[in-house]
C-alpha cells in the first residue's frame, strides 16, 4: 500500500473527521486488509476488489453495520469463522478468487441475499448450503462444479441461479422446489438432456443452454433435417382434402395417409406423419441453436422463418411470452 493511501486512512480515523459509509479501496495494490478499516464500525459498503489480498482476518467482523462487501478479483482462499458476526451483510462478492472449497461459514449466514462466488475453483457445494435461506441471487458461474447438492432445492427464495461454465452433466430433481426461480443459467456445461423437473419451475422465465451437448444434438438432428417427399405429399393430400380410394392408391399408401396426426398447435389444421419437430422459441440466442418447447408441429407451423437469422435471434432480451417452459427429451 502506498504512503498516500496510508495517510488518507489515518486521516479518516481522526475523531473529528467525517467518516464515510462507503469506502472504495479497489485497485490499490493491497496485500492485506488495512488495519484502520476495522475502526470504522459505521461502514455500510466496502470495496476491496482488484487487489492482491490473500486473507481477510477476524478483525473485519468488527464492521457490524456492513451491508455490502466487494472482494472480487483478489487471492482469497477462505473466509474466517468470525465472518458470521456480520449480521447486516446482504451482498457479498468474492468472485475471481482462489476458493477451492465453499466457505463453510457462509452456510450459517441466512441473512445474505446476494452471493457471487464465480470464477473460483469450486468442485462441489456442501449440503449445508441449505443454511443460506435468505439467498435471492446466487452466482456460481466459472467454477469446476461436477454435481449439485440436493439441498440447493431448499433455497426457496432464489430468483436467479447462475451455474454457467461448469462441468455439470445432470441436475438434481430437488431444483423443482425452487418455486420463485425466474432465471437459471446453464450454458457451458455438459448437459445431454434437460430433465423434466425443470418444467415444474412455475416462475421460470429465462434459461440459457448454449454450449451444451443437448443443444448441439438438437441442432444436428433437427435443424438440418428435412421431411421426406412422402411426408410432404401426404400433408398436401390431407390439407387439400383430396379424395382417394384403393382404386387409385396402393393399400400401403392408404394406411400411411390414415396414420396422420393432428398438429398440436390449436390454431393450425395441419397434420404430420412420421416427421415432426418441436416448436422453436428463443430462450438463449446463439446462432441457429434453438431450445424447443413441448409441441409437435406440422409443416404449416414450421416454416423457413423459424430458422432465419432475421427473427428474434437478434434480440438480447427474452420476454415472458416467449418462454415459460422449456424441455428437451
N, C-alpha and C positions, 0 to 999 in steps of 0.2 A: 504494500500500500504506500503511495507516495506521501510526502510530508504535507502537501496542501490538503489532501483528504483528511489526514490525521488531525490537522489544525481545525478543519471545519467541524469534525466530530466533537473535539474538545470544546469548541465554542458553543455548540448546541447543548452541551452538558451543563453549561453555566446556569446558575439558579435563575438569573433574570432573563435568560433567553426565551424566545418563543419557540417551544419545541414542536416539531411537526407531527401530524397524524399519519403522514405518508412520507416514507424515506426511500429514495432511489439511490441504490449503490451498485446498479448494474454496470457491467463493463468497466470495472475499476481495478482489475488485476488483483483482486483479493485472493489470498491463500487461506485465510481463516476469517471467522466472523469477528469484526472489530469489537473489542471489549466494551466500548462506550455504548454500543447499540442496546445492550441489555439494560441500561439505566433508564431508557425511555419507555417506561411502563405504559404510557398512553398511546403508543403506536398502534394504528389500525391496519396499515398496509406497509409491507417491507419487500423491496425488490432487490434480490441478490443475484439476479440472473447474469449469465455470461461472465462468470468469473472462474477461478480455479479452486474453489473451496472443496476440500476433501471431507470435512467433518463439521457438523453442527452440534455443539456441545449442549449439556443440560441447561446452561445459563440462558438459552433462548426461552425457556419455559417461564421466565420472569415477565415476558411480554403477554400478560394475561388478557389484554384487550385486542390482541392481534386477530384480525379477521381474514386477511389475505396475505399469503406468503408465496412469493415467486422466487424459486431457487432453481429454475431450469438452466440447463447448459452449464453445469458445474462438474465436479468429480465425486459426488456423494455416493457412498455405498450402503449407508444405513441411516436410520434416524434414532435418536436417543429415547430411552424409555420415558424420560421426563417430558417428552413431547406431548404426552397425554394431558398435561396441565393446561394446554392451550385450548380452553373450552369455548373461546369465542371464535376460533378458527373455522371459517366456512369454505374458503378457497385455497387449495394447495396445488402448486405446480412444481413438480420435481422431474419433469421430462428431460431427456437428454443428459442423464447422469450415468452412473455405473452400478445401478442396483442389479444384483443377481438374484436376490430374494425379495419378495414383497415385505416391506417393513411391518413387522408384527404389531407394533404399537398403533398403527393406523386402524387396525381391526377393533380397537377399543374406543375409537373416536366416532361415535354415532352421529355427531353433530356436523361433520364435514359434508357439504353438499356438492362440491365440485372438486374432483381429484383428477389430475393429469399426471400420469406416470409412464408416458410413452417414450419410445426411443431409448430404452434401457436394455437389460439382458435377462429379463424375467422369463423363466421357462415354465413356471406354474404359479397358480394363485392358491393361497391356503383356504381351506374350508371355513376358517374363522373370519373370512371376509364378510360373512353374514352379519357381523357386528357393525358394519358401516351402514346402518339402517337409513340414515339421512341422505345417502347419495342420490343426486338427481342427474348428474353428468359424470360419466366415468370414461376416461381416455386411456386405452391400453395399447394403442397402435405402435408398430415398430419395435415389438419385443420378439421373443422366441417361444411364445406360448404354444404348447402342443395339445393341450386339452384344458377344459374349463371345469371348475368345481360345481357340483350340483347346487351348492349353497348360493351361487350367484343368482339363482332364481328367487331368492328370498329378499332381494333388494327391491322391494315393491314400489319404491318412489322413483326408480330410474326412468328417465325420459330419453336420454341419449347414451348409447353404448358403442364405443369405438374399439373394434377388435382387428382392424385392418393391419395388413403386413405382418402377420404372424405365421405359424405353421399349423394352424388348426385344420383337421380333416373331418371333424364332427362337432356337433353342438349338443349340450345336454338337454334332455326333454324338459327339465325344470325351467327353462327360459320361457315357457308358455305362461308362467305365473307372473311375468313382468307386465302387468295389465296397463301400466302407464307408459310403456316404451313407445316412443314415436320414431326414433331414428336408430338404426343399427348399421354400422359399417363393417363389412366382412371382406372387402376387396383385398386381393393379395394374400390369400390363404391357399389351402389345399382341399377345399370342399368339392367333393364329387357329386353331391346332391344336397338339396335344401330340404331338411326334414319337415314333415307335415305339421309339427307343433308350432312352427313359425307362423302358420296360417291362423293360429289361435290367438295371436297377439292383436287384440281388438283395437288398440290405439295406434298401431304401426302405420306410418305414412311414408317413410323413406327407408330404402335399403340399398346398399351398394354391394355388388358381387363381381365386378370385373376382375380379371386375372385369377380366376378360379377354374379348375377343370370342368366344373358343371357348365360354365358359360362357354368355354371353348368347345365342349362337346355339343352343346345346343347349336352353336354357330355352324359346326361342321356337319351335324346330322340334319339340320332343318333349313338353315338359310340358303344353302347351296343345293338343296334337294328340290326336285320338280315332280309334279304329278305325271303319271303315265298318260299316254294318248287314250287308253281305255277309260281311265278315270275321268278325263276331261270330256270325252264323248258321252259317257254315261250321265254326267252332270247336265250337259246340254239337253239331252233327251228328257230328263226329268224336269228341268227348268222350263222347257218349251212345251211340256206335256204332250210329247209326240206319242201317238198311238202305235202299238206293235203287238204282234202275236207270234205263235210258233210257226206260222207260215212265212214269216218274214225274218225271224231271228232264231239262231240255234238255242236249244234249251239252256245251255251253259251261260249264254249272254243274258237270257231272261232271268235266270237265277241271280246273276250278278246285279242286274238292274233292280231286282226285288230286295236286294240287301242294302239299299240306300238308307243312310242315316241322316236325320234332320240336323241342321246346323244348330249349335247351342245359342247362337245369337237370336234373341226373341224378335228382332227387327228384320230378320232375314228368312226368306222362304227356301233358301238353297239347301243342297244335300251334299254329302260326301260318301265315299265307299271305303276303300282301303287306305287312302292317303289323306291325312289331315295334319294340321299343325295347331299349335296353341296360339291364342291371341297375343300379340306383342304390345306391351306398354312399356314406357321408358322409365325405369326406376334408377338406372345408372347409365350415364351417357358415355359410351366407349366404342364409338365407331359403329360397326354392324352388329355387335353383340347385343342381344336383347334378353330381357328376362320375361318369360311368358306367364300370362295369367291362366287360370284353370278353365279355359274354354276351348273346345274343338271347333274349328272354323272351316267353312267350305270356301270354294274359290271366289264366291261373291264377296265375302268379307275380307279375304286375304288377297290384296292387290299389290301392285308394284309400289304404291305409296307407302306401304308399311315398312318397306325396306329401303326407301330412298334416303339420301342424305339431306334432303330439304325439309324434313319434318322436325319433330320435337327433339331429335338428337343434337340440334344446335343450341338447345336451351339448357342452361345450367341449373334451372330450378325445376323441382318436381312438385306438382300440386297434389292435393289430397284426392282430387277427382281422377288423376292419372294412375294412382296406385294406392290401394288399401291392403290388398292381399297378394302375396307372391308365392308361387310354388313351382318347384322343378322336381319331377319324379324320375 
